[in-house]
Amino acid sequence: MIFGAVLRHTGERLDAHLVGAALVALHVILLIARVARSHGDQPALLRPAYGLGLLLVAQLLLGAISYVGKFTILLRLPMDLLVLVTTTHLIAGALMLAAGVVITLRAFRFSTPAKTALVGKALREQYSV
């Protein structure tokens, strides 16, 4: 996000922003594959994982349009449209972060340690004096 802000406001560090974007894209793809393989029967995990994949596609397209529209002569967008596209790119990134948090929290609920902790808590409450 820092390199995205630097790129947006100064036009510098495209390389760092693209490396970060590539790492995020790789991890999103791996996360979707893992959720589909390990938790395909859990719609509470599968839906946000697929939503994250859709956001990734939108994010990459919006980023490409933003860059080409702002920093090249290939696509001259009106300023209002350019601001809309770049702001939507920013919002999509924030939604991707939120989706990642949702997936993490829901995955914890389905994990063995979380289930063990809930069972232990229930047992302590049942047998407390």
MMTF fields as JSON, N, C-alpha, C and O atoms, coordinates in Angstrom:
{
  "mmtfVersion": "1.0.0",
  "mmtfProducer": "UNKNOWN",
  "numBonds": 515,
  "numAtoms": 516,
  "numGroups": 129,
  "numChains": 1,
  "numModels": 1,
  "chainsPerModel": [1],
  "groupsPerChain": [129],
  "chainIdList": ["A"],
  "bondAtomList": [4, 2, 8, 6, 12, 10, 16, 14, 20, 18, 24, 22, 28, 26, 32, 30, 36, 34, 40, 38, 44, 42, 48, 46, 52, 50, 56, 54, 60, 58, 64, 62, 68, 66, 72, 70, 76, 74, 80, 78, 84, 82, 88, 86, 92, 90, 96, 94, 100, 98, 104, 102, 108, 106, 112, 110, 116, 114, 120, 118, 124, 122, 128, 126, 132, 130, 136, 134, 140, 138, 144, 142, 148, 146, 152, 150, 156, 154, 160, 158, 164, 162, 168, 166, 172, 170, 176, 174, 180, 178, 184, 182, 188, 186, 192, 190, 196, 194, 200, 198, 204, 202, 208, 206, 212, 210, 216, 214, 220, 218, 224, 222, 228, 226, 232, 230, 236, 234, 240, 238, 244, 242, 248, 246, 252, 250, 256, 254, 260, 258, 264, 262, 268, 266, 272, 270, 276, 274, 280, 278, 284, 282, 288, 286, 292, 290, 296, 294, 300, 298, 304, 302, 308, 306, 312, 310, 316, 314, 320, 318, 324, 322, 328, 326, 332, 330, 336, 334, 340, 338, 344, 342, 348, 346, 352, 350, 356, 354, 360, 358, 364, 362, 368, 366, 372, 370, 376, 374, 380, 378, 384, 382, 388, 386, 392, 390, 396, 394, 400, 398, 404, 402, 408, 406, 412, 410, 416, 414, 420, 418, 424, 422, 428, 426, 432, 430, 436, 434, 440, 438, 444, 442, 448, 446, 452, 450, 456, 454, 460, 458, 464, 462, 468, 466, 472, 470, 476, 474, 480, 478, 484, 482, 488, 486, 492, 490, 496, 494, 500, 498, 504, 502, 508, 506, 512, 510],
  "bondOrderList": [1, 1, 1, 1, 1, 1, 1, 1, 1, 1, 1, 1, 1, 1, 1, 1, 1, 1, 1, 1, 1, 1, 1, 1, 1, 1, 1, 1, 1, 1, 1, 1, 1, 1, 1, 1, 1, 1, 1, 1, 1, 1, 1, 1, 1, 1, 1, 1, 1, 1, 1, 1, 1, 1, 1, 1, 1, 1, 1, 1, 1, 1, 1, 1, 1, 1, 1, 1, 1, 1, 1, 1, 1, 1, 1, 1, 1, 1, 1, 1, 1, 1, 1, 1, 1, 1, 1, 1, 1, 1, 1, 1, 1, 1, 1, 1, 1, 1, 1, 1, 1, 1, 1, 1, 1, 1, 1, 1, 1, 1, 1, 1, 1, 1, 1, 1, 1, 1, 1, 1, 1, 1, 1, 1, 1, 1, 1, 1],
  "groupList": [{"groupName": "MET", "atomNameList": ["N", "CA", "C", "O"], "elementList": ["N", "C", "C", "O"], "formalChargeList": [0, 0, 0, 0], "bondAtomList": [1, 0, 2, 1, 3, 2], "bondOrderList": [1, 1, 2], "singleLetterCode": "M", "chemCompType": "L-PEPTIDE LINKING"}, {"groupName": "ILE", "atomNameList": ["N", "CA", "C", "O"], "elementList": ["N", "C", "C", "O"], "formalChargeList": [0, 0, 0, 0], "bondAtomList": [1, 0, 2, 1, 3, 2], "bondOrderList": [1, 1, 2], "singleLetterCode": "I", "chemCompType": "L-PEPTIDE LINKING"}, {"groupName": "PHE", "atomNameList": ["N", "CA", "C", "O"], "elementList": ["N", "C", "C", "O"], "formalChargeList": [0, 0, 0, 0], "bondAtomList": [1, 0, 2, 1, 3, 2], "bondOrderList": [1, 1, 2], "singleLetterCode": "F", "chemCompType": "L-PEPTIDE LINKING"}, {"groupName": "GLY", "atomNameList": ["N", "CA", "C", "O"], "elementList": ["N", "C", "C", "O"], "formalChargeList": [0, 0, 0, 0], "bondAtomList": [1, 0, 2, 1, 3, 2], "bondOrderList": [1, 1, 2], "singleLetterCode": "G", "chemCompType": "PEPTIDE LINKING"}, {"groupName": "ALA", "atomNameList": ["N", "CA", "C", "O"], "elementList": ["N", "C", "C", "O"], "formalChargeList": [0, 0, 0, 0], "bondAtomList": [1, 0, 2, 1, 3, 2], "bondOrderList": [1, 1, 2], "singleLetterCode": "A", "chemCompType": "L-PEPTIDE LINKING"}, {"groupName": "VAL", "atomNameList": ["N", "CA", "C", "O"], "elementList": ["N", "C", "C", "O"], "formalChargeList": [0, 0, 0, 0], "bondAtomList": [1, 0, 2, 1, 3, 2], "bondOrderList": [1, 1, 2], "singleLetterCode": "V", "chemCompType": "L-PEPTIDE LINKING"}, {"groupName": "LEU", "atomNameList": ["N", "CA", "C", "O"], "elementList": ["N", "C", "C", "O"], "formalChargeList": [0, 0, 0, 0], "bondAtomList": [1, 0, 2, 1, 3, 2], "bondOrderList": [1, 1, 2], "singleLetterCode": "L", "chemCompType": "L-PEPTIDE LINKING"}, {"groupName": "ARG", "atomNameList": ["N", "CA", "C", "O"], "elementList": ["N", "C", "C", "O"], "formalChargeList": [0, 0, 0, 0], "bondAtomList": [1, 0, 2, 1, 3, 2], "bondOrderList": [1, 1, 2], "singleLetterCode": "R", "chemCompType": "L-PEPTIDE LINKING"}, {"groupName": "HIS", "atomNameList": ["N", "CA", "C", "O"], "elementList": ["N", "C", "C", "O"], "formalChargeList": [0, 0, 0, 0], "bondAtomList": [1, 0, 2, 1, 3, 2], "bondOrderList": [1, 1, 2], "singleLetterCode": "H", "chemCompType": "L-PEPTIDE LINKING"}, {"groupName": "THR", "atomNameList": ["N", "CA", "C", "O"], "elementList": ["N", "C", "C", "O"], "formalChargeList": [0, 0, 0, 0], "bondAtomList": [1, 0, 2, 1, 3, 2], "bondOrderList": [1, 1, 2], "singleLetterCode": "T", "chemCompType": "L-PEPTIDE LINKING"}, {"groupName": "GLU", "atomNameList": ["N", "CA", "C", "O"], "elementList": ["N", "C", "C", "O"], "formalChargeList": [0, 0, 0, 0], "bondAtomList": [1, 0, 2, 1, 3, 2], "bondOrderList": [1, 1, 2], "singleLetterCode": "E", "chemCompType": "L-PEPTIDE LINKING"}, {"groupName": "ASP", "atomNameList": ["N", "CA", "C", "O"], "elementList": ["N", "C", "C", "O"], "formalChargeList": [0, 0, 0, 0], "bondAtomList": [1, 0, 2, 1, 3, 2], "bondOrderList": [1, 1, 2], "singleLetterCode": "D", "chemCompType": "L-PEPTIDE LINKING"}, {"groupName": "SER", "atomNameList": ["N", "CA", "C", "O"], "elementList": ["N", "C", "C", "O"], "formalChargeList": [0, 0, 0, 0], "bondAtomList": [1, 0, 2, 1, 3, 2], "bondOrderList": [1, 1, 2], "singleLetterCode": "S", "chemCompType": "L-PEPTIDE LINKING"}, {"groupName": "GLN", "atomNameList": ["N", "CA", "C", "O"], "elementList": ["N", "C", "C", "O"], "formalChargeList": [0, 0, 0, 0], "bondAtomList": [1, 0, 2, 1, 3, 2], "bondOrderList": [1, 1, 2], "singleLetterCode": "Q", "chemCompType": "L-PEPTIDE LINKING"}, {"groupName": "PRO", "atomNameList": ["N", "CA", "C", "O"], "elementList": ["N", "C", "C", "O"], "formalChargeList": [0, 0, 0, 0], "bondAtomList": [1, 0, 2, 1, 3, 2], "bondOrderList": [1, 1, 2], "singleLetterCode": "P", "chemCompType": "L-PEPTIDE LINKING"}, {"groupName": "TYR", "atomNameList": ["N", "CA", "C", "O"], "elementList": ["N", "C", "C", "O"], "formalChargeList": [0, 0, 0, 0], "bondAtomList": [1, 0, 2, 1, 3, 2], "bondOrderList": [1, 1, 2], "singleLetterCode": "Y", "chemCompType": "L-PEPTIDE LINKING"}, {"groupName": "LYS", "atomNameList": ["N", "CA", "C", "O"], "elementList": ["N", "C", "C", "O"], "formalChargeList": [0, 0, 0, 0], "bondAtomList": [1, 0, 2, 1, 3, 2], "bondOrderList": [1, 1, 2], "singleLetterCode": "K", "chemCompType": "L-PEPTIDE LINKING"}],
  "groupTypeList": [0, 1, 2, 3, 4, 5, 6, 7, 8, 9, 3, 10, 7, 6, 11, 4, 8, 6, 5, 3, 4, 4, 6, 5, 4, 6, 8, 5, 1, 6, 6, 1, 4, 7, 5, 4, 7, 12, 8, 3, 11, 13, 14, 4, 6, 6, 7, 14, 4, 15, 3, 6, 3, 6, 6, 6, 5, 4, 13, 6, 6, 6, 3, 4, 1, 12, 15, 5, 3, 16, 2, 9, 1, 6, 6, 7, 6, 14, 0, 11, 6, 6, 5, 6, 5, 9, 9, 9, 8, 6, 1, 4, 3, 4, 6, 0, 6, 4, 4, 3, 5, 5, 1, 9, 6, 7, 4, 2, 7, 2, 12, 9, 14, 4, 16, 9, 4, 6, 5, 3, 16, 4, 6, 7, 10, 13, 15, 12, 5],
  "groupIdList": [1, 2, 3, 4, 5, 6, 7, 8, 9, 10, 11, 12, 13, 14, 15, 16, 17, 18, 19, 20, 21, 22, 23, 24, 25, 26, 27, 28, 29, 30, 31, 32, 33, 34, 35, 36, 37, 38, 39, 40, 41, 42, 43, 44, 45, 46, 47, 48, 49, 50, 51, 52, 53, 54, 55, 56, 57, 58, 59, 60, 61, 62, 63, 64, 65, 66, 67, 68, 69, 70, 71, 72, 73, 74, 75, 76, 77, 78, 79, 80, 81, 82, 83, 84, 85, 86, 87, 88, 89, 90, 91, 92, 93, 94, 95, 96, 97, 98, 99, 100, 101, 102, 103, 104, 105, 106, 107, 108, 109, 110, 111, 112, 113, 114, 115, 116, 117, 118, 119, 120, 121, 122, 123, 124, 125, 126, 127, 128, 129],
  "secStructList": [7, 2, 2, 2, 2, 2, 2, 2, 2, 2, 1, 7, 7, 2, 2, 2, 2, 2, 2, 2, 2, 2, 2, 2, 2, 2, 2, 2, 2, 2, 2, 2, 2, 2, 2, 2, 2, 2, 1, 6, 6, 7, 2, 2, 2, 2, 2, 2, 2, 2, 2, 2, 2, 2, 2, 2, 2, 2, 2, 2, 2, 2, 2, 2, 2, 2, 2, 2, 2, 2, 2, 7, 1, 1, 7, 7, 7, 7, 2, 2, 2, 2, 2, 2, 2, 2, 2, 2, 2, 2, 2, 2, 2, 2, 2, 2, 2, 2, 2, 2, 2, 2, 2, 2, 2, 2, 2, 2, 2, 2, 1, 2, 2, 2, 2, 2, 2, 2, 2, 2, 2, 2, 2, 2, 2, 2, 2, 7, 7],
  "xCoordList": [0.823, 0.0, 0.867, 0.511, 1.992, 2.879, 3.421, 3.43, 3.875, 4.408, 3.308, 3.578, 2.081, 0.962, 0.726, 0.47, 0.815, 0.645, 1.779, 1.555, 2.998, 4.142, 3.944, 4.151, 3.539, 3.314, 2.21, 2.354, 1.131, -0.003, 0.367, -0.058, 1.149, 1.407, 2.68, 2.804, 3.639, 4.9, 5.214, 6.025, 4.588, 4.902, 6.156, 6.62, 6.709, 7.928, 7.63, 6.564, 8.584, 8.564, 7.509, 6.898, 7.299, 6.419, 6.935, 6.149, 8.246, 8.842, 8.448, 8.044, 8.567, 8.221, 6.724, 6.322, 5.911, 4.465, 4.094, 3.231, 4.739, 4.451, 4.922, 4.263, 6.049, 6.518, 5.506, 5.155, 5.048, 4.035, 2.751, 2.152, 2.323, 1.105, 1.262, 0.33, 2.427, 2.675, 2.648, 2.109, 3.22, 3.199, 1.775, 1.384, 1.015, -0.384, -1.162, -1.91, -0.985, -1.7, -1.346, -2.224, -0.067, 0.367, -0.274, -0.772, -0.265, -0.838, -2.354, -2.911, -3.014, -4.466, -4.779, -5.689, -4.039, -4.251, -3.992, -4.771, -2.908, -2.602, -3.663, -4.026, -4.155, -5.196, -6.486, -7.116, -6.879, -8.1, -7.951, -8.873, -6.808, -6.578, -6.626, -7.201, -6.03, -6.019, -7.414, -7.809, -8.152, -9.517, -10.39, -11.15, -10.289, -11.107, -10.742, -11.621, -9.462, -9.019, -9.355, -9.84, -9.101, -9.237, -10.6, -11.028, -11.278, -12.541, -13.627, -14.454, -13.631, -14.617, -16.043, -16.98, -16.218, -17.557, -17.977, -19.035, -17.158, -17.453, -17.739, -16.811, -19.008, -19.319, -18.887, -18.634, -18.8, -18.384, -16.937, -16.552, -16.138, -14.77, -14.666, -13.909, -15.416, -15.305, -15.804, -15.169, -16.931, -17.479, -16.527, -16.272, -15.987, -15.063, -13.759, -13.137, -13.343, -12.133, -12.368, -11.521, -13.511, -13.822, -14.049, -13.68, -14.655, -14.821, -13.477, -13.31, -12.524, -11.176, -10.546, -9.836, -10.808, -10.301, -10.897, -10.188, -12.191, -12.829, -12.272, -12.04, -12.065, -11.47, -10.061, -9.654, -9.313, -7.964, -7.999, -7.217, -8.903, -9.018, -9.388, -8.794, -10.373, -10.778, -9.621, -9.397, -8.899, -7.777, -6.68, -6.139, -6.364, -5.331, -5.769, -4.977, -7.026, -7.527, -7.562, -7.145, -8.055, -8.111, -6.715, -6.493, -5.781, -4.403, -3.781, -3.105, -4.015, -3.46, -4.068, -3.353, -5.381, -6.036, -5.54, -5.293, -5.397, -4.903, -3.522, -3.262, -2.638, -1.267, -1.214, -0.599, -1.866, -1.834, -2.492, -2.007, -3.586, -4.278, -3.526, -3.668, -2.731, -2.059, -0.627, -0.168, 0.079, 1.511, 1.956, 3.154, 1.034, 1.422, 0.536, -0.427, 0.873, 0.052, -0.882, -1.597, -0.878, -1.707, -3.196, -4.012, -3.548, -4.959, -5.122, -4.641, -5.792, -6.035, -7.444, -8.418, -7.541, -8.844, -9.116, -8.189, -10.39, -10.726, -10.339, -10.397, -9.955, -9.458, -10.462, -10.074, -11.75, -12.763, -12.787, -12.885, -12.699, -12.713, -11.435, -11.483, -10.308, -9.045, -9.068, -8.616, -9.584, -9.692, -10.633, -10.354, -11.737, -12.669, -12.003, -12.172, -11.256, -10.599, -9.538, -9.475, -8.704, -7.652, -8.219, -7.686, -9.281, -9.912, -10.581, -10.527, -11.204, -11.802, -10.723, -10.952, -9.56, -8.422, -8.014, -7.735, -7.983, -7.669, -8.721, -8.379, -9.985, -11.075, -11.043, -11.275, -10.759, -10.671, -9.556, -9.706, -8.437, -7.351, -7.779, -7.446, -8.517, -9.019, -10.005, -9.993, -10.851, -11.798, -11.069, -11.505, -9.959, -9.161, -8.577, -8.569, -8.094, -7.571, -8.672, -8.45, -9.849, -10.97, -11.379, -11.668, -11.406, -11.748, -10.718, -11.072, -9.449, -8.405, -8.58, -8.35, -8.987, -9.244, -10.438, -10.401, -11.493, -12.675, -12.297, -12.696, -11.539, -11.125, -10.278, -10.457, -9.365, -8.51, -9.328, -9.121, -10.252, -11.068, -11.976, -12.141, -12.553, -13.411, -12.608, -13.072, -11.419, -10.574, -10.183, -10.103, -9.939, -9.613, -10.757, -10.53, -11.985, -13.136, -13.193, -13.638, -12.742, -12.788, -11.533, -11.462, -10.542, -9.28, -9.413, -10.289, -8.553, -8.569, -8.311, -9.041, -7.308, -7.105, -8.318, -8.623, -9.018, -10.198, -11.295, -11.952, -11.497, -12.519, -12.147, -13.008, -10.874, -10.413, -10.606, -11.012, -10.326, -10.499, -11.965, -12.28, -12.865, -14.298, -14.782, -15.573, -14.319, -14.712, -14.173, -14.884, -12.9, -12.306, -13.066, -13.294, -13.46, -14.212, -15.565, -15.989, -16.24, -17.545, -17.41, -18.239, -16.378, -16.16, -15.861, -16.372, -15.041, -14.732, -16.001, -16.212, -16.84, -18.078, -19.041, -19.737, -19.075, -19.991, -19.608, -20.482, -18.321, -17.862, -17.311, -16.69, -17.521, -17.022, -17.919, -19.124, -17.315, -18.052, -18.498, -19.136],
  "yCoordList": [-1.188, 0.0, 1.251, 2.26, 1.183, 2.337, 2.634, 3.785, 1.589, 1.819, 2.264, 3.005, 1.824, 2.302, 3.788, 4.524, 4.221, 5.653, 6.465, 7.541, 5.94, 6.643, 6.748, 7.807, 5.635, 5.638, 6.614, 7.37, 6.604, 7.475, 8.947, 9.743, 9.315, 10.731, 11.255, 12.457, 10.359, 10.832, 10.212, 10.751, 9.097, 8.407, 7.549, 7.022, 7.402, 6.624, 5.297, 5.11, 4.39, 3.079, 2.137, 1.358, 2.207, 1.255, -0.161, -1.089, -0.332, -1.655, -2.286, -3.448, -1.523, -2.05, -2.352, -3.355, -1.485, -1.699, -2.967, -3.729, -3.192, -4.39, -5.667, -6.702, -5.598, -6.762, -7.083, -8.243, -6.055, -6.269, -6.835, -7.737, -6.313, -6.799, -8.258, -9.05, -8.608, -9.993, -10.93, -12.033, -10.505, -11.335, -11.51, -12.608, -10.438, -10.527, -11.464, -12.322, -11.298, -12.153, -13.624, -14.486, -13.905, -15.285, -15.853, -16.979, -15.087, -15.577, -15.731, -16.656, -14.851, -14.995, -16.282, -17.021, -16.544, -17.767, -18.998, -19.951, -18.988, -20.126, -20.29, -21.411, -19.173, -19.237, -19.821, -20.661, -19.388, -19.925, -21.421, -22.188, -21.838, -23.261, -24.054, -25.142, -23.517, -24.21, -24.308, -25.362, -23.226, -23.245, -24.208, -24.981, -24.168, -25.057, -26.518, -27.379, -26.8, -28.174, -28.679, -29.8, -27.865, -28.32, -28.04, -28.754, -27.019, -26.612, -26.383, -25.484, -27.182, -27.035, -27.217, -26.785, -27.859, -28.086, -26.985, -27.081, -25.945, -24.853, -23.568, -22.821, -23.301, -22.084, -20.805, -19.787, -20.852, -19.67, -19.29, -18.134, -20.244, -19.959, -19.829, -19.003, -20.635, -20.684, -19.396, -18.883, -18.871, -17.643, -16.454, -15.793, -16.154, -15.013, -15.271, -14.328, -16.527, -16.829, -16.543, -15.937, -16.973, -16.679, -15.178, -14.625, -14.531, -13.076, -12.368, -11.376, -12.88, -12.328, -12.493, -11.607, -13.627, -13.838, -12.848, -12.326, -12.589, -11.599, -10.194, -9.425, -9.885, -8.586, -8.467, -7.39, -9.572, -9.55, -9.208, -8.383, -9.842, -9.56, -8.095, -7.417, -7.615, -6.208, -5.279, -4.266, -5.628, -4.813, -4.707, -3.627, -5.822, -5.817, -4.988, -4.228, -5.138, -4.35, -2.862, -2.035, -2.529, -1.117, -0.516, 0.635, -1.297, -0.819, -0.558, 0.451, -1.473, -1.292, -0.058, 0.735, 0.098, 1.268, 2.553, 3.553, 2.518, 3.702, 4.099, 5.273, 3.124, 3.429, 3.954, 4.982, 3.231, 3.633, 5.002, 5.829, 5.246, 6.528, 7.693, 8.824, 7.442, 8.546, 8.776, 9.918, 7.71, 7.841, 7.562, 7.601, 7.287, 7.06, 7.899, 8.524, 7.901, 8.626, 7.672, 8.088, 6.395, 5.406, 5.599, 5.294, 6.103, 6.245, 7.565, 7.727, 8.483, 9.779, 9.796, 9.932, 9.657, 9.679, 11.069, 11.772, 11.476, 12.735, 12.627, 11.542, 13.723, 13.713, 13.095, 12.338, 13.41, 12.846, 11.324, 10.648, 10.785, 9.339, 8.703, 7.626, 9.361, 8.859, 8.803, 7.823, 9.832, 9.847, 8.735, 8.063, 8.537, 7.472, 6.095, 5.263, 5.859, 4.564, 4.337, 3.255, 5.339, 5.151, 5.013, 4.254, 5.728, 5.604, 4.238, 3.635, 3.75, 2.416, 1.346, 0.336, 1.565, 0.663, 0.622, -0.446, 1.772, 1.861, 1.139, 0.399, 1.353, 0.718, -0.794, -1.533, -1.262, -2.706, -3.322, -4.431, -2.609, -3.095, -3.201, -4.171, -2.206, -2.249, -3.398, -4.062, -3.634, -4.752, -6.098, -7.056, -6.165, -7.395, -7.654, -8.79, -6.609, -6.756, -7.225, -8.113, -6.632, -7.02, -8.474, -9.208, -8.891, -10.276, -11.233, -12.312, -10.85, -11.684, -11.843, -12.923, -10.772, -10.84, -11.747, -12.551, -11.625, -12.48, -13.948, -14.787, -14.26, -15.643, -16.146, -17.277, -15.324, -15.726, -16.022, -17.046, -15.141, -15.347, -16.57, -17.333, -16.751, -17.913, -19.203, -20.228, -19.169, -20.367, -20.758, -21.944, -19.771, -20.074, -20.799, -21.702, -20.412, -21.09, -22.561, -23.385, -22.9, -24.279, -25.066, -26.267, -24.405, -25.082, -25.945, -25.712, -26.928, -27.837, -27.11, -27.357, -26.224, -25.533, -24.734, -24.681, -24.108, -23.327, -24.231, -23.899, -25.376, -26.311, -26.869, -27.01, -27.185, -27.711, -26.68, -27.03, -25.424, -24.369, -24.211, -24.001, -24.308, -24.195, -25.365, -25.179, -26.569, -27.751, -27.63, -27.914, -27.202, -27.034, -26.009, -26.214, -24.908, -23.872, -24.409, -24.165, -25.133, -25.714, -26.694, -26.702, -27.514, -28.466, -27.754, -28.146, -26.716, -25.961, -25.328, -25.331, -24.79, -24.167, -25.205, -24.941, -26.374, -27.416, -27.958, -28.248, -28.092, -28.718, -27.733, -28.148, -26.438, -25.469, -25.459, -25.694, -25.186, -25.194, -23.809, -23.619],
  "zCoordList": [0.0, 0.0, 0.0, -0.608, 0.676, 0.716, -0.679, -1.115, -1.378, -2.718, -3.68, -4.625, -3.451, -4.264, -4.062, -5.015, -2.811, -2.529, -3.143, -3.698, -3.037, -3.644, -5.15, -5.743, -5.765, -7.214, -7.594, -8.555, -6.862, -7.195, -7.107, -7.944, -6.107, -5.88, -6.522, -6.759, -6.812, -7.39, -8.745, -9.498, -9.061, -10.301, -10.206, -11.218, -9.011, -8.815, -8.122, -7.534, -8.202, -7.539, -8.12, -7.388, -9.421, -10.087, -9.881, -9.691, -9.916, -9.753, -8.423, -8.378, -7.344, -6.02, -5.93, -5.341, -6.514, -6.483, -7.255, -6.818, -8.391, -9.183, -8.482, -8.573, -7.789, -7.016, -5.914, -5.701, -5.224, -4.187, -4.762, -4.177, -5.904, -6.554, -6.982, -6.847, -7.491, -7.905, -6.705, -6.793, -5.595, -4.388, -3.86, -3.464, -3.858, -3.417, -4.338, -3.869, -5.653, -6.611, -6.405, -6.418, -6.215, -5.982, -4.728, -4.739, -3.654, -2.406, -2.48, -1.887, -3.189, -3.354, -4.123, -3.75, -5.178, -5.96, -5.105, -5.141, -4.338, -3.458, -2.371, -2.015, -1.849, -0.815, -1.371, -0.727, -2.549, -3.163, -3.396, -3.118, -3.9, -4.14, -2.831, -2.781, -1.793, -0.492, 0.101, 0.598, 0.051, 0.6, -0.198, 0.385, -1.525, -2.357, -2.108, -2.074, -1.934, -1.728, -0.323, -0.166, 0.685, 2.061, 2.678, 3.585, 2.201, 2.824, 1.781, 1.935, 0.727, -0.337, 0.13, -0.542, 1.287, 1.83, 2.806, 3.427, 2.944, 3.867, 3.084, 2.771, 2.765, 2.009, 2.731, 2.087, 4.061, 4.822, 4.504, 4.681, 4.039, 3.61, 2.103, 1.592, 1.404, -0.052, -0.704, -1.626, -0.235, -0.832, -0.721, -1.728, 0.478, 0.524, -0.241, -0.731, -0.346, -1.117, -2.598, -3.255, -3.123, -4.527, -4.735, -5.772, -3.749, -3.826, -3.866, -4.575, -3.103, -3.12, -4.504, -4.98, -5.141, -6.499, -7.493, -8.354, -7.376, -8.251, -7.998, -8.93, -6.731, -6.406, -6.975, -7.411, -6.972, -7.535, -9.022, -9.495, -9.751, -11.187, -11.409, -12.247, -10.651, -10.771, -10.409, -11.072, -9.366, -8.902, -9.968, -10.207, -10.596, -11.63, -12.841, -13.398, -13.243, -14.373, -14.047, -14.857, -12.875, -12.479, -12.36, -12.736, -11.838, -11.72, -13.078, -13.279, -14.009, -15.356, -16.029, -16.642, -15.914, -16.509, -15.842, -16.516, -14.526, -13.808, -14.286, -14.549, -14.397, -14.802, -16.236, -16.518, -17.123, -18.54, -18.711, -19.483, -18.0, -18.131, -17.531, -17.997, -16.51, -15.818, -16.295, -16.343, -16.645, -16.883, -18.32, -18.603, -19.223, -20.615, -21.534, -21.09, -22.796, -23.774, -24.519, -25.431, -24.133, -24.83, -24.593, -25.463, -23.423, -23.061, -22.323, -21.201, -22.952, -22.323, -21.768, -22.509, -20.463, -19.799, -19.256, -18.852, -19.242, -18.566, -17.087, -16.508, -16.493, -15.115, -14.145, -13.256, -14.308, -13.414, -13.499, -12.475, -14.703, -14.886, -14.336, -13.742, -14.53, -14.007, -12.483, -11.891, -11.855, -10.394, -9.931, -8.939, -10.638, -10.293, -10.384, -9.492, -11.449, -11.639, -10.569, -9.985, -10.302, -9.302, -7.897, -7.087, -7.6, -6.292, -6.146, -5.073, -7.206, -7.175, -6.999, -6.334, -7.587, -7.407, -5.928, -5.383, -5.301, -3.879, -3.035, -2.113, -3.349, -2.604, -2.782, -1.825, -3.991, -4.23, -3.392, -2.879, -3.249, -2.398, -0.949, -0.268, -0.472, 0.906, 1.094, 2.13, 0.107, 0.185, 0.158, 0.796, -0.58, -0.585, 0.802, 1.276, 1.44, 2.795, 3.745, 4.567, 3.632, 4.484, 4.226, 5.171, 2.974, 2.648, 3.223, 3.699, 3.185, 3.781, 5.281, 5.826, 5.949, 7.392, 7.67, 8.601, 6.874, 7.043, 6.875, 7.682, 5.848, 5.607, 6.771, 7.223, 7.254, 8.372, 9.613, 10.263, 9.949, 11.149, 11.012, 11.964, 9.847, 9.648, 9.626, 10.126, 9.06, 9.041, 10.456, 10.774, 11.305, 12.702, 13.381, 14.186, 13.063, 13.653, 13.286, 14.085, 12.071, 11.613, 11.975, 11.715, 12.574, 12.875, 14.125, 14.958, 14.251, 15.396, 16.712, 17.672, 16.816, 18.095, 18.538, 19.73, 17.591, 17.961, 18.494, 19.481, 17.843, 18.31, 19.676, 20.544, 19.873, 21.149, 22.247, 23.355, 21.964, 22.954, 23.329, 24.5, 22.357, 22.651, 23.487, 24.412, 23.175, 23.947, 25.36, 26.323, 25.494, 26.824, 27.642, 28.834, 27.019, 27.729, 28.176, 29.306, 27.305, 27.657, 28.81, 29.719, 28.778, 29.878, 31.187, 32.236, 31.136, 32.372, 32.931, 34.143, 32.065, 32.534, 33.109, 34.089, 32.499, 32.94, 34.32, 35.137, 34.579, 35.81, 36.823, 37.802, 36.615, 37.592, 38.81, 38.723, 39.928, 41.188, 41.554, 42.589]
}
